[in-house]
Amino acid sequence: MSEPGTVQQNFGRKGVEARPGEVRGIRRWMFYGGNLIGMMGTSWRPGAEMQSSCLSLGGRNSHNFDYKCTCGFYAYWGDAYARKPPHYYSIYETIGVVSGYGKVAIGSLGFRCEKSRILAVTIHPRLPGTAKRYLESSGIAVYSDLVDLLGEFPCENMY
């Protein structure tokens, strides 16, 4: 468990305009039942825009993205991942690059954002072929190597 304020510091204590357009970062998902499931249980649709909402009031949408809250989609800067090969916890885990835009909070480890979209993923070499074909047919780029993915979709540290 992190100390209070750690999440805000590492993923953006205050709102900043990173640059016009987008920022890119790395996330992990589990491929389950034809869906990419994020750490908080959110089902991501490959290639589709995701809109964050705050669930701080017992699961009810209390407000849209807020810099003072911890809501939003989180992603890490690519430099932390580029130094080592990906470690998969399961053959169903995938690592990928997302685009973050709308309101964006920048931090030392990465960012959190109001809107996000999956741009590309790496897959475990033993991921079943049906899952791989589903990801490829969704319009996002699919790689077997994280270094190749980051070469095509760099995630510059904006902190």
N, C-alpha and C positions, 0 to 999 in steps of 0.2 A: 504494500500500500504506500502510495506516495504521500509526502507531507502536504498540508494545505497550501495551495498556491503553486505547487510544482507543475501541475498540468497547465495552468495559465501561463507560467513562465516558459515552459518548453514548447507550447503550442500557441503562443500569442497572448500576452497579457492585455494588449490593447489593439485596436484596429489600425492597420496601416494600409495604404494603397501600395501593393507590391509593385505593380506595373500595369499598364492597360492590358486587358486581355485575360491572361491566365497565369497561374503558377502550377508547377507539376510536382508530384510527390509519389511515394511508394506506399502501397497498402497490401494487406493480406486478406484472403477470403477462404472459406471452405466451399468446395463444390458439393452441393447436396441436393438431391432430387431435382436436378436441372436448374438450380439457382446458385448464384454466388452469394454466400451469407457472410456478412461482416461481423466483427467482434461483438457488436451490440445486438446481433440478431436481425439486422436489416437486410432484406433481400435486394441485391443490386441487379439491375438489368444491364447486361453488357451493351455499351454504346449509348444507352439512354441517359438523359439528364436526371440527376437525383436532386431533390429539393429537401434541405434539412428543416427540421422543426425541433423545438425544445419540448422535452417531455418531463420537465422538472416538477410538475404538479401531479404526481402520482399517475403518470402515463397519459395525461391529457395534454394536448398541444397548448402550451401556455403563451407562447409568442414565437415569432420567427427568430432567426439567428440574431444573437446579441453578443457584442464584444465582452460584456461583463459576465456572461454565463460561460458554461463549458460545452454548450451545444455546438452542433455542426459536424461536418465530416472531417476526420483527421487523416493526415498523410505525413510521412517522413520525407526529409530531404534524401536524395539519392546517394550522396557521398557516404553515408553510413553503411549502405548496402553494397556499394560497388567494390569495397575492399575485400569482400569474402564471398564465396559461393553461397547460393541460397540454401537455407536449412529448412527442409520440409518436415513438418510433424506428421504428415499423412500424405498418401498419394493423392488425396482429394484436395489438398491445400494448393492454392495458387497465389502467386505474388505478381502484382501489376502496377502500372503507372496510371494515375488519375490526373485529370485536369481539375483544378479548383478555381472558382470564380464567383462573382457576386461580391458579397462582403467577405474579406479574407483577413484573418488574424495570423501574423507571422511570429514564430518562436524559434528558439535555438535548435530544437530537434525536428521541427517541421511546421505545419500550418493546420489551421482548421478553417473551414469555409462554409458558406451558405449553400453553394451549388457545386456539384461535382459530376464527372463523367469518366468512365473507364476508357482509357485509350488503348492499352495493350496489356497482355498478361504473359507470364511464363507458366509452364505447366510441368508437373512431375513427369518424368519419362514413362512411368507406368500408369498414368491416368488413362482410364478406358477410352477407346476410340470414339464412342458415342459422345462423351463429354467434350473431347477435343473438337469433334465436328460441330457440335452445338456452339462452342465459343467461336470457331472460325466463321460459322454462318451468321453470327451476330454483327459482323462488320468490324470487329476489333482485331488488332494484330495479335497473333499468337506466336510466342517464341519458346524454344526449348532451353535458351541460355540467357541468364539475367544480364550478362555483360553486353550481349548483342542487343537486348531490349533497351538498355540504358544508352547504348550508342545511337539508337534511332530516336529515343524519347528521353533526352537528358532531363534531369531534375536538379536544376541549379539551386544551391542554398541561397535564399534571399535574406537571411538574417543579418 
